[in-house]
Amino acid sequence: MKKTIKSTIGAMLVIAASAAGAADHAAAAHWSYEGKTDPAHWAELDQANAACKLSKEQSPINIVESQAKKAPLAALDLNYVAGSAEVINNGHTVQVNLPAGSVMKVGDQTTNLLQFHFHTPSEEKINGVHYPMVAHFVHKNAEGKLSVVAVLFKQGRENKTLAPVFNALPAEGKPLQLASFSPADVLPAKRAYYKFMGSLTTPPCSDGVQWQVLKHPAELSKKQLAAFRKLYKMNARPEQPLNERVVEVSE
């Protein structure tokens, strides 16, 4: 009897370990921007990515200025604070993680800034045209809902605020610590924006994300863009259908 119980327990542990291993494998399902794991295949890589194919409000989109609806949108009140920051290369992009304390207020909605990261070329198009790069500032509210501010970059002068990031872009798995960084200084002075509902632009492509794309771009130098492209030649999801969504633009 004791032998039978031990055998049963042993079998259960093996099954549990196998299930845990399978779960870890599923959680780590590899995706990329090229080849057999590119955006066209994301939904096939993991059941959790079903929205990549089935959702009707996916990001990014092409914003056609003449079709955007002018609206009295609330101003983006970006109360970002300077402090330490951690720059990581996560295998898909370079991301700047920020400490708690920076918030965005839009009307009566308040969200906390978590991080921002880069895509080249810009995932968003304006009138069918990509910018060289975009930074996505990711915010979350108390209910867990996400709101993203997209900052487009054109080629021009060196971006002094981002110089510490682009001068020492880290290799994957080797974080770079910045003692002092001001996320507010990355954004352009003018804050007019396009607004629409969308999704994450990477797996699992969860929808229900509020998007604000700033109309006026910031600048990066040719050297800074080249430094990023040595790590990531292209890390942008293709344009997704607008479907029945309406893009609003601040007056």
C-alpha atoms as one frame of an Amber mdcrd trajectory, in Angstrom:
protein
   0.000   0.000   0.000   2.767   2.396   0.984   4.587   1.544  -2.234   1.447
   2.328  -4.268   0.978   5.680  -2.521   4.623   6.617  -3.115   4.328   5.668
  -6.790   1.152   7.719  -7.171   2.710  10.761  -5.486   5.805  10.401  -7.641
   3.711  10.274 -10.813   1.754  13.330  -9.706   4.987  15.270  -9.122   6.283
  14.320 -12.567   3.007  15.458 -14.167   3.067  18.713 -12.172   6.671  19.370
 -13.157   5.857  18.688 -16.807   2.872  21.030 -16.673   4.990  23.758 -15.072
   7.633  23.290 -17.748   5.012  23.518 -20.480   3.601  26.676 -18.907   7.068
  28.239 -18.772   7.633  27.319 -22.416   4.296  28.833 -23.426   5.004  32.002
 -21.465   8.309  32.329 -23.283   6.934  31.713 -26.784   9.445  33.396 -29.068
   8.256  36.153 -31.381  10.113  38.518 -33.661   9.727  40.982 -36.511  11.082
  38.706 -39.237  10.800  35.133 -40.479   8.463  32.438 -39.170   7.801  34.300
 -35.914   7.073  37.699 -37.491   3.863  39.745 -36.916   1.901  37.734 -39.491
   2.413  34.646 -37.308   2.092  36.091 -33.782  -1.422  34.729 -33.243  -0.231
  31.231 -34.145   2.629  31.200 -31.640   0.501  31.212 -28.485  -3.217  31.083
 -27.713  -2.665  34.152 -25.533  -1.898  36.093 -28.727  -5.336  35.538 -30.293
  -6.082  39.279 -30.238  -3.231  39.841 -32.708  -5.532  38.314 -35.348  -9.083
  38.623 -33.995  -9.248  42.093 -32.428 -10.732  44.904 -34.525  -8.902  47.695
 -32.696  -5.261  46.847 -33.213  -2.275  49.196 -33.252  -0.426  50.758 -34.958
  -2.514  52.622 -37.511  -2.068  55.085 -40.344  -3.386  58.478 -39.242  -4.821
  60.449 -42.148  -4.943  64.072 -41.028  -7.811  65.052 -43.312  -9.964  62.268
 -41.850  -9.239  62.958 -38.175 -12.189  64.445 -36.296 -11.431  67.752 -34.567
 -12.516  67.589 -30.934 -12.083  69.580 -27.701  -9.704  67.011 -26.252  -8.416
  67.546 -22.733  -4.808  68.745 -22.525  -2.117  66.190 -21.722  -0.940  67.245
 -18.262   2.365  65.407 -18.019   3.756  65.679 -14.521   6.970  63.752 -15.061
   9.703  63.979 -12.433  13.448  63.625 -12.866  15.191  60.777 -11.095  17.063
  57.563 -11.634  16.330  55.279 -14.574  17.248  51.817 -15.814  17.924  51.203
 -19.508  17.471  47.613 -20.662  17.722  45.762 -23.953  14.938  43.158 -23.703
  15.622  41.440 -27.018  12.890  43.348 -28.863  13.747  46.985 -28.127  15.601
  49.314 -25.780  13.407  50.269 -22.843  13.846  52.915 -20.150  12.260  51.867
 -16.844  11.316  54.713 -14.548  10.674  54.904 -10.792   7.240  55.724  -9.389
   6.246  59.370  -9.192   5.641  60.494 -12.791   1.963  60.824 -13.699  -0.203
  61.937 -16.607  -3.547  63.645 -16.090  -6.018  63.892 -18.957  -9.285  65.417
 -17.805 -10.330  63.434 -14.720  -8.136  60.446 -15.613  -4.778  59.888 -13.891
  -2.210  57.302 -14.985   1.288  56.459 -13.790   4.266  56.430 -16.158   6.016
  53.055 -16.094   8.491  53.076 -18.965   9.133  54.140 -22.523  10.724  52.245
 -25.385  11.663  52.714 -29.033  10.601  51.396 -32.444  12.279  52.032 -35.782
  10.799  53.080 -38.078   7.850  54.638 -36.270   5.030  52.136 -35.974   2.491
  54.898 -36.486   2.191  56.452 -39.935   1.050  60.012 -40.588  -0.588  60.332
 -44.012   0.995  57.032 -45.009   4.539  58.016 -44.019   6.749  56.576 -41.271
   9.021  58.734 -39.127  12.529  57.335 -38.486  11.644  56.419 -34.908   8.973
  56.609 -32.219   9.057  56.341 -28.436   6.050  54.870 -26.637   5.494  56.209
 -23.122   3.463  53.555 -21.305   1.131  54.533 -18.454  -1.203  52.496 -16.240
  -4.096  53.598 -14.034  -5.303  52.164 -10.719  -7.594  49.711 -12.555  -4.730
  48.384 -14.649  -5.791  50.037 -17.914  -3.026  51.275 -20.198  -2.568  54.630
 -21.894   0.300  55.288 -24.305   1.760  58.586 -25.492   3.657  58.209 -28.775
   6.477  60.667 -29.476   7.585  60.692 -33.108  11.194  61.534 -33.987  12.521
  63.173 -37.110  16.202  63.269 -38.045  17.827  66.513 -36.996  19.864  67.761
 -34.066  21.314  65.544 -31.375  18.809  64.864 -28.613  20.737  65.942 -25.511
  18.249  64.384 -23.083  18.541  60.971 -24.723  22.317  61.205 -25.236  23.099
  59.102 -22.102  20.838  56.371 -23.506  22.036  56.382 -27.116  25.700  56.833
 -26.240  25.735  53.579 -24.276  22.940  51.392 -25.647  23.192  48.215 -23.594
  23.615  44.707 -24.923  20.792  42.299 -24.145  20.763  41.309 -20.475  23.148
  44.062 -19.332  21.123  46.933 -17.766  22.462  50.473 -17.803  21.798  52.547
 -14.689  21.277  56.299 -15.025  21.632  58.321 -11.828  19.587  61.218 -13.154
  17.171  61.366 -16.067  14.286  63.693 -16.971  11.576  61.962 -19.064   9.705
  65.254 -19.454  12.580  66.668 -21.513  12.191  63.959 -24.159   8.816  65.347
 -25.246   8.349  68.264 -27.652   7.047  71.545 -26.215   3.820  71.451 -28.237
   1.377  68.774 -27.027  -1.402  68.695 -29.649  -2.310  65.060 -30.274  -4.322
  62.414 -32.083  -6.466  60.150 -29.932  -7.873  56.675 -30.629  -8.475  53.312
 -28.989  -6.000  50.615 -29.896  -3.860  47.800 -28.570  -0.394  46.800 -27.540
   1.815  46.635 -30.639   3.603  43.519 -29.392   2.247  40.124 -28.268  -0.248
  39.482 -26.753  -1.656  42.517 -28.674  -4.191  43.204 -25.890  -6.736  45.813
 -26.928  -8.423  48.460 -24.784  -5.336  50.698 -24.838  -5.871  54.464 -25.024
  -3.480  56.041 -27.553  -2.294  59.628 -27.816   0.081  60.341 -30.708   1.728
  63.754 -30.484   1.386  65.789 -33.689   4.734  67.547 -33.353   7.914  65.423
 -33.504  11.043  65.615 -31.410  14.501  65.203 -32.956  17.294  62.644 -32.999
  20.604  62.935 -34.815  21.661  60.675 -37.672  24.315  59.215 -35.357  21.768
  58.417 -32.637  19.442  56.703 -35.095  22.345  54.704 -36.513  23.396  53.583
 -33.026  19.941  52.150 -32.346  19.746  50.473 -35.749  22.967  48.600 -35.022
  20.929  46.780 -32.387  17.573  46.773 -34.170  17.475  47.413 -37.890  13.672
  47.190 -37.789  11.350  46.535 -34.838   7.993  47.897 -35.951   4.698  46.070
 -36.329   2.995  46.769 -39.681  -0.016  49.066 -39.979  -3.311  47.558 -38.789
  -6.824  48.230 -40.193  -8.673  51.167 -38.665 -12.028  49.377 -39.085 -14.847
  51.410 -37.504 -12.659  53.475 -35.189 -12.594  57.251 -35.236  -9.341  59.169
 -34.773  -9.825  62.458 -32.958  -7.402  65.369 -33.043  -7.140  68.164 -30.511
  -8.307  71.563 -31.702
